[in-house]
Amino acid sequence: MKSTFKLIRRFIKILLLSFIGLMVLNIALLIFVVSRSESNSGGWKATEQLGMELTETENGGYMLSEKGQEILQKRNAWAILVEDETGDVVWHSDNLPDDIPLHYSAADISYYTRGYIEDYPTTTAARGDDLIFMGHPKDMYWKHMWPAFDYQLIANSPKIILMFLVVNLLAILVIYFVSTSGVLRSVKPIVSGIEALPEGKEIYIKEKGLLSELAAAINQGSEKLMQQDRELKKKESARANWISGVSHDIRTPLSMVMGYAGQLEESSALSEEDRRKASIIRQQSLKMKNLINDLNLASKLEYNMQPLHPEPVNLVAVARQCAADFINADLEGKYPVDWKTDEDLTACVIQGDKDLLRRAVNNLLNNAQSHNPEGCAISVEVREETDSYCISVEDDGVGISDEQLEKLRNTPHYMMSDSGTEEPRHGLGLLIVQQIVKAHGGSISFHHGKSGGFMVQMIFAISAPK
């Protein structure tokens, strides 16, 4: 419902901003248009200037200067000079229309100074005691002949304009709410349904109103998601049961194979070659046993069937113990371990399962060993960062290609592979490490080693969940 109100607020905000934006745009447009139009005083000033450019000749006539002629040409206007005493036109421009009178009474002058002469809008100016008229094209001006306005109307114009704006805004809001009320009623259940989709709840929205088709589509989508979820859970349950059953069924015959192979390996009745073969059988059987245990653990972690036993765990102590055990098991010394943790860092405590965390570190050490059969140097480091602890295991071995590293970072995990066994994704060892770190609320990252090898970093939040 919060999203619904947020949507409504967004609509109202857009409406108000649109209204304000349109008002500003219209005002700017009005200013632009007015600025390009002829000023109200332009014709009067031009007539006054024309009167100054009209000079009297020695024989009692009048002559218009070149500048005055330019004024008339520019405005496509004509002009006459009316004598004060007689009312006769004593001078006129060459382009005077034929229907313009050449004599004016006092009443005519009073009328024409405010309006039109034969539909030509006129502007006037005094030239001494005489009066000069300039006639403009008929489509140039629209003139008020008898302007008279209520003073209170003009004085209260700001309040009147504000009142109009408020009334218009309220009218727009009323129209908006009336026109969208049906849509909003239809939107609310749809928004609620969409918000419930990630929670995996079964959704049904009444298929009515303006958005009935959308409601039907959401109902169909929800039904399909629920069906897929049921089928996925069924597959996951079947896969987990199958792995558990196979692991259980293999343990007994595998233990027998390992037991008999161990006896043959120690039997003096066999030749050295036969005892060596028996040793190989025992070692490979042990690898199979460990692989089955890894597969079973990975399955339990994947489907949340592996119970965690949280307790305060010192990551420094766990990593140091794993490194020491690994060194002791490396009888040939092919995998020297460099402990790079700061000696002043003695405790990095989180709430976790010590056995699983030890398993994660051991898997990383064993991963470096299994991918570098010719030997390599391994470094182990625990460090404290701003809000997390980091365990880093790095080797200087054969490393990993960019393509393999990209697949390791982005390819979905091993347990959900449907592409067959010809192109396995990545080993169970790293998968188990990922799952253990995830179970502790942490994250894992894979990188090229600084010396060309392979590096894995496990990061745990300092305030790790209990």
C-alpha positions as CSV (number, residue, x, y, z in Angstrom):
1,M,0.0,0.0,0.0
2,K,2.9,2.3,0.6
3,S,3.8,2.0,-3.1
4,T,0.2,3.0,-4.0
5,F,0.3,6.2,-1.9
6,K,3.8,6.8,-3.3
7,L,2.3,6.5,-6.8
8,I,-0.5,8.9,-6.0
9,R,1.9,11.4,-4.6
10,R,4.0,11.1,-7.7
11,F,1.0,11.7,-9.9
12,I,0.0,14.8,-7.9
13,K,3.6,16.1,-7.9
14,I,3.7,15.6,-11.7
15,L,0.4,17.4,-12.0
16,L,1.5,20.4,-10.0
17,L,4.8,20.6,-11.7
18,S,3.1,20.4,-15.1
19,F,0.7,23.2,-14.1
20,I,3.6,25.4,-12.9
21,G,5.7,24.5,-15.9
22,L,2.9,25.4,-18.3
23,M,2.2,28.7,-16.5
24,V,5.9,29.6,-16.8
25,L,6.1,28.5,-20.4
26,N,3.0,30.5,-21.3
27,I,4.3,33.6,-19.6
28,A,7.6,33.3,-21.4
29,L,5.8,32.7,-24.7
30,L,3.6,35.8,-24.0
31,I,6.7,37.9,-23.3
32,F,8.4,36.7,-26.4
33,V,5.3,37.4,-28.6
34,V,4.8,40.9,-27.0
35,S,8.5,41.8,-27.4
36,R,8.3,41.1,-31.1
37,S,5.1,43.1,-31.6
38,E,4.8,46.8,-32.3
39,S,4.8,48.9,-29.2
40,N,1.7,50.9,-28.4
41,S,3.7,54.1,-28.6
42,G,5.6,53.2,-31.7
43,G,3.1,54.9,-34.1
44,W,2.8,58.0,-32.0
45,K,6.6,58.5,-31.8
46,A,7.0,57.8,-35.5
47,T,4.3,60.5,-36.2
48,E,6.0,63.0,-33.9
49,Q,9.4,62.3,-35.6
50,L,7.8,62.7,-39.0
51,G,6.5,66.1,-38.0
52,M,10.1,67.2,-37.2
53,E,11.3,65.9,-40.6
54,L,8.6,68.1,-42.4
55,T,10.0,71.5,-43.2
56,E,8.4,74.6,-44.8
57,T,9.8,75.9,-48.0
58,E,10.3,79.6,-49.0
59,N,7.2,79.7,-51.3
60,G,5.0,78.5,-48.5
61,G,5.0,74.8,-49.3
62,Y,6.3,71.8,-47.4
63,M,9.1,69.4,-48.0
64,L,9.7,66.0,-46.3
65,S,13.3,65.0,-45.7
66,E,14.8,61.7,-46.8
67,K,14.6,60.4,-43.2
68,G,10.9,61.3,-43.1
69,Q,10.3,59.4,-46.3
70,E,12.2,56.4,-44.9
71,I,9.8,56.5,-41.9
72,L,6.8,56.3,-44.2
73,Q,8.3,53.6,-46.4
74,K,9.3,51.5,-43.4
75,R,5.8,51.6,-42.0
76,N,4.0,51.5,-45.3
77,A,2.2,54.6,-44.1
78,W,0.8,57.8,-45.5
79,A,0.6,61.2,-43.8
80,I,-1.3,64.5,-44.0
81,L,-0.8,68.0,-42.4
82,V,-4.0,69.7,-41.3
83,E,-3.9,73.5,-40.9
84,D,-5.2,74.7,-37.6
85,E,-7.1,77.8,-38.8
86,T,-8.9,76.3,-41.9
87,G,-8.9,72.6,-41.3
88,D,-7.5,72.1,-44.8
89,V,-4.9,69.6,-45.7
90,V,-1.9,71.8,-46.6
91,W,0.5,68.9,-47.3
92,H,0.2,65.1,-47.8
93,S,2.5,62.3,-48.8
94,D,2.6,61.0,-52.4
95,N,1.0,57.7,-51.5
96,L,-2.2,59.3,-50.0
97,P,-5.2,57.0,-50.7
98,D,-7.9,58.6,-52.9
99,D,-10.6,58.2,-50.3
100,I,-8.9,60.3,-47.6
101,P,-10.7,63.6,-47.1
102,L,-8.7,66.9,-47.6
103,H,-10.7,69.0,-45.2
104,Y,-11.5,68.4,-41.5
105,S,-13.8,70.1,-39.1
106,A,-13.0,70.4,-35.4
107,A,-15.4,67.5,-34.7
108,D,-13.6,65.4,-37.3
109,I,-10.3,66.1,-35.8
110,S,-11.6,65.2,-32.3
111,Y,-12.9,61.9,-33.7
112,Y,-10.0,61.0,-36.0
113,T,-7.2,61.7,-33.4
114,R,-8.5,58.7,-31.4
115,G,-9.6,56.3,-34.1
116,Y,-9.5,55.8,-37.8
117,I,-9.8,57.7,-41.0
118,E,-11.7,55.6,-43.5
119,D,-10.7,52.4,-41.6
120,Y,-7.0,53.4,-41.6
121,P,-5.7,53.4,-37.9
122,T,-4.2,56.9,-37.3
123,T,-1.7,58.4,-35.0
124,T,-1.2,62.2,-34.6
125,A,1.3,64.7,-33.4
126,A,1.4,68.5,-33.2
127,R,3.5,70.5,-35.6
128,G,3.3,74.0,-34.2
129,D,-0.4,74.9,-34.2
130,D,-1.1,72.4,-37.0
131,L,-1.8,68.7,-36.7
132,I,-0.1,65.9,-38.6
133,F,-1.8,62.6,-39.1
134,M,0.0,59.3,-40.0
135,G,-2.3,56.6,-41.5
136,H,-1.1,53.1,-41.1
137,P,-2.1,49.9,-43.0
138,K,-5.5,48.6,-41.9
139,D,-4.1,45.4,-40.5
140,M,-1.4,47.0,-38.4
141,Y,-3.2,48.3,-35.3
142,W,-6.3,47.6,-33.4
143,K,-7.3,50.7,-31.4
144,H,-9.6,51.4,-28.5
145,M,-11.6,54.4,-29.5
146,W,-13.2,55.0,-26.1
147,P,-11.1,53.3,-23.5
148,A,-12.6,53.4,-20.0
149,F,-11.9,50.9,-17.2
150,D,-13.0,50.5,-13.6
151,Y,-10.2,51.7,-11.4
152,Q,-10.9,49.1,-8.7
153,L,-10.7,46.4,-11.3
154,I,-7.2,47.5,-12.3
155,A,-6.1,48.0,-8.7
156,N,-7.3,44.5,-7.7
157,S,-6.0,42.8,-10.8
158,P,-3.2,40.9,-8.9
159,K,-5.8,39.4,-6.5
160,I,-8.1,38.6,-9.4
161,I,-5.3,36.9,-11.4
162,L,-4.4,34.9,-8.3
163,M,-8.1,34.0,-7.8
164,F,-8.3,32.7,-11.3
165,L,-5.1,30.6,-10.9
166,V,-6.4,29.1,-7.7
167,V,-9.8,28.3,-9.2
168,N,-8.3,26.8,-12.2
169,L,-5.9,24.7,-10.2
170,L,-8.7,23.4,-8.0
171,A,-10.8,22.6,-11.1
172,I,-7.8,20.7,-12.6
173,L,-7.4,18.7,-9.3
174,V,-11.1,17.9,-9.2
175,I,-11.1,16.8,-12.8
176,Y,-7.9,14.7,-12.1
177,F,-9.3,12.9,-9.0
178,V,-12.7,12.3,-10.6
179,S,-11.1,10.9,-13.8
180,T,-8.5,8.7,-12.0
181,S,-10.5,7.5,-9.0
182,G,-11.5,4.4,-10.9
183,V,-7.9,3.8,-12.0
184,L,-6.6,4.2,-8.5
185,R,-9.1,1.7,-7.1
186,S,-7.9,-0.7,-9.7
187,V,-4.3,0.0,-9.1
188,K,-4.2,-0.6,-5.3
189,P,-4.9,-4.4,-5.4
190,I,-2.6,-4.8,-8.4
191,V,0.3,-3.0,-6.6
192,S,-0.4,-5.2,-3.5
193,G,-0.3,-8.3,-5.7
194,I,3.0,-7.3,-7.4
195,E,4.6,-6.6,-4.0
196,A,3.5,-10.0,-2.8
197,L,5.1,-11.9,-5.7
198,P,8.7,-11.9,-4.4
199,E,7.4,-13.4,-1.1
200,G,6.2,-16.5,-2.9
201,K,2.6,-16.1,-1.8
202,E,-0.3,-17.3,-3.8
203,I,-2.1,-14.3,-5.3
204,Y,-5.5,-13.7,-6.6
205,I,-6.8,-10.3,-7.7
206,K,-10.4,-9.6,-8.7
207,E,-10.5,-9.3,-12.4
208,K,-12.7,-6.2,-12.7
209,G,-12.4,-2.5,-13.4
210,L,-10.2,-0.7,-15.9
211,L,-7.2,-2.9,-15.3
212,S,-9.0,-6.3,-15.4
213,E,-6.7,-7.6,-18.1
214,L,-3.6,-6.7,-16.1
215,A,-5.1,-8.4,-13.0
216,A,-5.8,-11.5,-15.0
217,A,-2.2,-11.6,-16.3
218,I,-0.9,-11.2,-12.7
219,N,-3.1,-14.0,-11.5
220,Q,-1.9,-16.3,-14.3
221,G,1.7,-15.3,-13.6
222,S,1.3,-16.1,-9.9
223,E,-0.3,-19.4,-10.6
224,K,2.5,-20.3,-13.0
225,L,5.2,-19.3,-10.4
226,M,3.5,-21.3,-7.7
227,Q,3.4,-24.4,-10.0
228,Q,7.0,-23.9,-10.9
229,D,7.9,-23.6,-7.2
230,R,6.1,-26.8,-6.4
231,E,7.8,-28.6,-9.2
232,L,11.2,-27.2,-8.2
233,K,10.7,-28.3,-4.6
234,K,9.7,-31.7,-5.8
235,K,12.8,-32.0,-8.0
236,E,15.1,-30.7,-5.1
237,S,13.6,-33.2,-2.7
238,A,14.0,-36.0,-5.2
239,R,17.6,-35.0,-5.9
240,A,18.5,-34.7,-2.2
241,N,16.9,-38.0,-1.4
242,W,18.7,-39.6,-4.3
243,I,22.1,-38.3,-3.2
244,S,21.5,-39.3,0.4
245,G,20.4,-42.8,-0.7
246,V,23.3,-43.3,-3.0
247,S,25.7,-42.1,-0.4
248,H,24.3,-44.5,2.1
249,D,24.3,-47.4,-0.2
250,I,27.9,-46.9,-1.4
251,R,29.4,-46.5,2.0
252,T,29.2,-50.2,3.0
253,P,30.7,-51.8,-0.2
254,L,33.3,-49.0,-0.4
255,S,34.4,-49.6,3.2
256,M,34.8,-53.3,2.4
257,V,36.9,-52.5,-0.7
258,M,39.1,-50.2,1.3
259,G,39.4,-52.8,4.1
260,Y,40.4,-55.6,1.8
261,A,42.7,-53.3,-0.2
262,G,44.4,-52.3,3.0
263,Q,44.9,-56.0,4.0
264,L,46.3,-56.8,0.6
265,E,48.6,-53.8,0.8
266,E,50.1,-55.1,4.0
267,S,50.1,-58.8,3.0
268,S,53.7,-60.3,2.7
269,A,52.4,-63.1,0.5
270,L,51.9,-60.6,-2.4
271,S,54.6,-59.2,-4.6
272,E,55.7,-55.6,-4.3
273,E,53.9,-54.8,-7.5
274,D,50.6,-56.3,-6.3
275,R,50.9,-54.5,-3.0
276,R,51.4,-51.3,-4.9
277,K,48.3,-51.9,-6.9
278,A,46.4,-52.7,-3.7
279,S,47.7,-49.3,-2.3
280,I,46.4,-47.5,-5.3
281,I,43.0,-49.2,-5.0
282,R,42.8,-48.1,-1.3
283,Q,43.9,-44.5,-2.1
284,Q,41.4,-44.2,-4.9
285,S,38.7,-45.7,-2.8
286,L,39.5,-43.1,-0.1
287,K,39.1,-40.4,-2.7
288,M,35.7,-41.8,-3.7
289,K,34.7,-41.9,0.0
290,N,35.7,-38.2,0.4
291,L,33.9,-37.3,-2.8
292,I,30.7,-39.0,-1.6
293,N,31.0,-37.2,1.8
294,D,31.5,-33.9,-0.1
295,L,28.5,-34.6,-2.3
296,N,26.3,-35.4,0.7
297,L,27.5,-32.3,2.6
298,A,27.0,-30.1,-0.5
299,S,23.5,-31.4,-0.9
300,K,22.6,-30.8,2.8
301,L,24.0,-27.2,2.6
302,E,22.1,-26.6,-0.7
303,Y,18.8,-27.6,0.7
304,N,19.3,-26.3,4.3
305,M,19.4,-29.7,5.8
306,Q,22.8,-29.3,7.4
307,P,22.3,-28.0,11.0
308,L,24.7,-25.2,12.1
309,H,26.1,-25.1,15.6
310,P,26.9,-21.5,16.1
311,E,29.4,-20.5,18.8
312,P,32.1,-17.8,19.1
313,V,34.8,-18.8,16.6
314,N,38.2,-17.2,16.3
315,L,39.0,-17.1,12.5
316,V,42.7,-16.6,13.2
317,A,42.9,-19.7,15.3
318,V,40.9,-21.8,12.8
319,A,43.1,-20.7,9.8
320,R,46.3,-21.2,11.8
321,Q,45.3,-24.7,12.9
322,C,44.3,-25.7,9.3
323,A,47.6,-24.4,8.0
324,A,49.5,-26.3,10.7
325,D,47.7,-29.6,9.9
326,F,48.3,-29.1,6.2
327,I,52.0,-28.6,6.8
328,N,52.2,-31.7,8.9
329,A,50.5,-33.8,6.3
330,D,52.9,-32.6,3.5
331,L,55.7,-35.1,4.2
332,E,57.5,-34.3,0.9
333,G,57.4,-30.6,1.5
334,K,56.1,-29.8,-1.9
335,Y,53.5,-27.3,-0.6
336,P,55.2,-24.8,1.8
337,V,52.7,-22.6,3.6
338,D,53.5,-18.9,4.4
339,W,51.5,-17.5,7.3
340,K,51.1,-13.9,6.4
341,T,48.7,-12.8,9.2
342,D,49.8,-9.8,11.2
343,E,51.2,-11.1,14.5
344,D,49.3,-8.4,16.4
345,L,46.0,-9.7,15.1
346,T,45.2,-12.5,17.5
347,A,41.4,-12.7,17.5
348,C,38.8,-12.3,14.8
349,V,35.7,-13.7,16.4
350,I,32.4,-14.4,14.7
351,Q,29.4,-16.5,15.5
352,G,29.8,-19.6,13.4
353,D,30.2,-23.4,13.1
354,K,33.8,-24.2,13.8
355,D,33.8,-27.5,12.0
356,L,32.3,-26.1,8.9
357,L,34.7,-23.1,8.9
358,R,37.6,-25.5,9.3
359,R,36.3,-27.5,6.4
360,A,36.2,-24.4,4.2
361,V,39.8,-23.5,4.9
362,N,41.0,-27.1,4.4
363,N,39.1,-27.3,1.1
364,L,40.9,-24.2,-0.2
365,L,44.3,-25.7,0.9
366,N,43.5,-29.1,-0.7
367,N,42.2,-27.3,-3.9
368,A,45.7,-25.7,-4.3
369,Q,47.3,-29.0,-3.8
370,S,45.1,-31.0,-6.2
371,H,45.5,-28.4,-9.0
372,N,49.3,-28.2,-8.6
373,P,50.6,-31.8,-8.6
374,E,54.2,-30.5,-9.2
375,G,54.0,-28.5,-6.0
376,C,53.5,-24.8,-5.2
377,A,53.9,-22.2,-2.4
378,I,50.7,-21.4,-0.5
379,S,50.1,-18.3,1.6
380,V,47.3,-17.9,4.2
381,E,46.3,-14.6,5.6
382,V,43.6,-13.4,8.0
383,R,43.0,-9.6,8.2
384,E,40.6,-7.2,9.7
385,E,39.0,-4.7,7.5
386,T,36.6,-1.8,8.1
387,D,33.5,-3.8,8.8
388,S,34.6,-7.4,8.0
389,Y,37.2,-10.2,8.5
390,C,38.9,-11.7,5.5
391,I,40.6,-15.1,5.1
392,S,42.7,-15.2,2.0
393,V,44.3,-18.4,0.6
394,E,46.6,-17.9,-2.4
395,D,49.0,-20.1,-4.3
396,D,51.7,-19.4,-7.0
397,G,50.9,-22.5,-9.0
398,V,49.5,-23.0,-12.5
399,G,46.7,-20.5,-11.9
400,I,43.5,-20.2,-13.8
401,S,42.6,-18.7,-17.2
402,D,40.4,-15.6,-17.5
403,E,37.7,-17.7,-19.1
404,Q,37.7,-20.3,-16.3
405,L,37.7,-17.5,-13.7
406,E,34.7,-15.8,-15.4
407,K,32.9,-19.2,-15.4
408,L,33.8,-19.8,-11.8
409,R,32.4,-16.3,-10.8
410,N,29.2,-16.4,-12.9
411,T,28.2,-20.0,-13.7
412,P,25.4,-21.3,-11.5
413,H,26.5,-23.8,-8.9
414,Y,27.3,-27.4,-9.5
415,M,24.2,-28.9,-7.8
416,M,21.8,-27.4,-10.3
417,S,23.7,-28.4,-13.5
418,D,21.6,-29.9,-16.2
419,S,24.2,-29.9,-18.9
420,G,25.5,-33.4,-18.3
421,T,28.9,-34.6,-17.0
422,E,31.0,-34.0,-20.1
423,E,31.7,-30.4,-19.1
424,P,31.7,-30.2,-15.3
425,R,31.4,-26.8,-13.8
426,H,33.6,-26.6,-10.8
427,G,34.6,-29.0,-8.1
428,L,32.6,-29.8,-5.0
429,G,35.4,-28.4,-2.9
430,L,34.9,-24.8,-3.9
431,L,31.1,-25.3,-4.0
432,I,31.2,-26.4,-0.4
433,V,33.4,-23.4,0.5
434,Q,30.8,-21.1,-1.1
435,Q,27.9,-22.7,0.7
436,I,29.7,-22.6,4.1
437,V,30.5,-18.9,3.6
438,K,27.0,-18.2,2.5
439,A,25.5,-20.0,5.5
440,H,27.6,-17.7,7.7
441,G,26.2,-14.6,6.0
442,G,29.5,-13.9,4.2
443,S,30.7,-13.6,0.6
444,I,33.5,-15.3,-1.5
445,S,35.6,-14.0,-4.3
446,F,38.0,-15.6,-6.8
447,H,41.0,-13.8,-8.3
448,H,44.2,-14.3,-10.1
449,G,47.1,-14.7,-7.7
450,K,49.7,-12.0,-7.4
451,S,52.3,-14.5,-8.6
452,G,50.2,-15.9,-11.3
453,G,48.4,-18.6,-9.3
454,F,44.9,-18.7,-7.8
455,M,43.5,-16.7,-4.9
456,V,40.3,-17.1,-2.9
457,Q,39.0,-14.7,-0.3
458,M,36.3,-15.5,2.2
459,I,34.7,-12.4,3.8
460,F,32.7,-12.4,7.0
461,A,30.8,-9.5,8.5
462,I,32.1,-8.5,11.9
463,S,28.5,-8.4,13.2
464,A,27.8,-11.8,11.7
465,P,24.4,-13.3,12.4
466,K,24.1,-15.7,15.2
